[in-house]
Amino acid sequence: MYPEKIKFPVFGLFCMTLGGFLLHYRVHPPAKDAFNLIGVLFPLFNALILPAMFFYRRTMTWAYLINATSVVVGVVVMTWYSVANWKDPISLYTILFHSTLADSLILMGKLPLAHSILLDWMEFDEGAQA
C-alpha cells in the first residue's frame, strides 16, 4: 500500500528522467565513445528503477537518496563539462543559452518532486488505509 498522492510526483520524476535519458543518448551516443555509456545508464536507471522504489516504504528512503545524489552529481558534471568546453566570450547571454544551465535547472526540478513524495510517505498511515 502506498499514498495515492504520490502517483503524479512519481510520474513527473519518471518523465523528467526518461527525458534526461533520451537527451543524453542523443547528445552523447554510447556508440561514439564508451565513456558516454555512463551518462546514458544513470538516467536509464533513474527512469526505470527509481520510480518503482518510491512506491514502497522500505525502498523509498534509498530512492530519495539516490535521486538527490544523482541530481548533485549531474549538476556538477554538466557544469564541469560546460566550463571545460567553453568557446564563446563570457556574457549573460552565453551563460544562459550556451551553457548547461538550462539542463541543470531542469535536473534540479527532481528535488522538490522527490521531497513531496517523502513528505507524503511521512504522513501516510497504513493502518488508516485498511
N, C-alpha and C positions, 0 to 999 in steps of 0.2 A: 504494500500500500504506500502511496506517495501523495503529497499535497497536490490537489488539482491545479492550484495556481502556478505551478512550475512548468506547465506544458508550453506556454508561449515563450518564456525566457529560454528554456532548453531548445526550443525550435529556433529561436533567434541565434543562440550560440552555434547551433548546427549550420544555419545558413551562413553566418559570418565565417566559420572555419572552412566550410566547403568552398565558399568564395575565395578564401585565402589559399586553399589548396589549388584551385583552378588557376588563380593568378600566378602562384609560384610555378606551377607546371608550365604555363605559357612563357613567363619571363625567364625562368631558369630551368630549361628542359634537362632532365637527367641524361638523356642520350647525348647531349653536348659535352657534359662533364660529370663524372661520377660524384664529385663533391656536391653537386646540385641535388643529389638524392636526399641529403639531409633536410634541405629546405622544402622538399616535397613530402617526405614521410611524416614529419612532425605535424603539419596541418592535416594530413590524411588521418593520422591517429586521433587528433583533436576533433575531427569531424565525425569519425565513426565510433570511437570508443568512449570519449568523454561524455557525450550526451546520455548514453546508456548508464554511465556511472552516476550521473546526477539523479537518476530515478531511484536509487537505493540508498537508504540511510547509512549502511555500512561503507559504501564507497564514495559517498557524496563529499566527505572531507578531503579525500585524496583527489577527487576530480577538481575541487575548488583550488587546492594547492598546485596541482599540475597546470590548471588553467592560468593561474596567476603567474607561475614560473614561466610558462610559455609566452605570456604577454611581455614580461620583463625581458626575457632573452630575445624575443622577436624585435622589440623596440631597440634594444642595444645593438643587435646585429644589423638591423636595417639602417640605423643611424651611422654605424661604423662604415657600412658599405657605401652609403651616400657621401660621407665625408671622404673616404678613401678614393672614390671615383669622381670627385668633383672636378668639373672642367669649366664651368661658367664663372663670370665675375660674381662676387657675393653682393646680393641686393635682396631686399624684401621679396621682390617678385620671384627671384630664382630660388630662394629658400622655401617659399610657399608652393611653387609649381614645378620646380626641377629637382626636388629632393624627395626623400621617402617620408616626409612629414605627414602627408595625407594617409599613407598606408599605416603609419604608426598610430595616428588618431583613430582610424577605423579599428585597428587591433585593440587599442585601449578601451574601446566600447564593450569588449568582452568582460571587463572587470565589474561594471555595475550590474550586468546581467547575472553573472555568477554570484555576486553578493546578494541580489534579490532572491535567488534560489536558496542560498544559505539561510537568509532570514526566514523564508517560508518554511524551511525544514526545522528551524529552531522553534517556531510557533506551532508546528504540527504535532498533534496528539493522536497517535494511532488508536488509542482506546476509545476516543470520542468518535472516530470514523466507523467503528464496528457496529 
